Amino acid sequence: GLIISLLSIQPMFFNQFASDRSGLTLLLLSPIRVEELAVGKSIAAGILYLMSAGPCVAAALIVHPGGHPALWVSAVLGGVGVVVALSPMAAMLSAWFPRRSDLGEIGSAGNPHPLAGLGGALLTLLFALIPAAANLVGWTILGSPWLTLAMQLCWCGIATTIAVVMTKPCAA
C-alpha cells in the first residue's frame, strides 16, 4: 500500500511545474529562490504521501492488528526517505519534460509527460528497494524491530543528504 501511495503522488510530483507556465509562481512569490520553491514543492509532496500512507497503515492495522510499533514507524519512514531522495529528481524531470496540464482533472489530463512519468516510476521503485532491503535485513533476517527502525532512520539521513546535495543542481 505504501508503494501505491508513493506512485499515486507522481502526477503532481513529476509535473510540479505544470501550473507555473512561464514562472508565475516564482514571480508571485518573489524574491523566493528557485531552490526554495523546489524545496516547498517537495515538502508538499511529502505531506501528500503521508496523507495517502495514513489510511494504508490504518487498514493494515485493522487487518493485522498488533506487531511491534517500531516496525510500523519504520515502514512509513522508509517511504518518507523515498520522497525526500526523489524530490530533486522530480524537480529536474518536471522541468526537463514540462507538460501543461490541469491538475484538478481526474485521468490523463493531470499526468506528467510520459518520459517524466516513466523516469519517476523507475526512480521510485529503485529508491523503494533501499528501505525494503532494510526491512528485510533488520526484521526478517536479524529479527530486531529496533534495528529495523535504526536502519530506516539512517536511510532517511542518506535521503536527506541526497536531497540537499542535489537540490541546487537539479533546480538550476
FENTABEL-V404755 format. One record per helix or strand of 3 or more residues. SS is the DSSP state (h for helix, s for strand). FROM is the first residue (numbers start at 0). LEN is the number of residues. If there is no record, write none. Layout:
ss=SS from=FROM len=LEN
ss=SS from=FROM len=LEN
This chain:
ss=h from=1 len=7
ss=h from=9 len=4
ss=h from=23 len=5
ss=h from=33 len=30
ss=h from=68 len=28
ss=h from=107 len=3
ss=h from=113 len=28
ss=h from=144 len=27
